[in-house]
Amino acid sequence: MDDFELEIKKEFLQEALMNLEEVEGSFMELESSTDTKPLLDKIFRLAHNLKGGSRAVGFGGVAEFTHQLESLVLRIQKDEVALTTEVITLLLRSNDRLIEMLAAL
């Protein structure tokens, strides 16, 4: 891996971790929000961007995990999955897992 590729990967990881920490509040707001659409849109955009960015820099495992998160959020948006406390807990745990995966890289 050359210096440029290493720098790109480091930048990606730094930005991704920052975004995941920021969006964690959105997951927690889901329980008390009367209008979850903006929060779900924000979470979906983050997952979509993280998935694409992960693939672009060669982090396939992160991309695949994020794809599953993105699919779940999409199913919630389409009212195919109810936004229960258990689902919110799963979303928070998924966010924590992504942070762990990225930190390990």
Buried (B, 14 or more C-beta within 10 A) or exposed (E): EEEEEEEBBEEBBEEBBEBBEEBBEBBEBBEEBEEBEEBBEBBBBBBBBBBBBBBEBBBEEBBEBBBEBBEBBBEBBEEEBEBEEEBBEBBBEBBEEBBEBBEEB
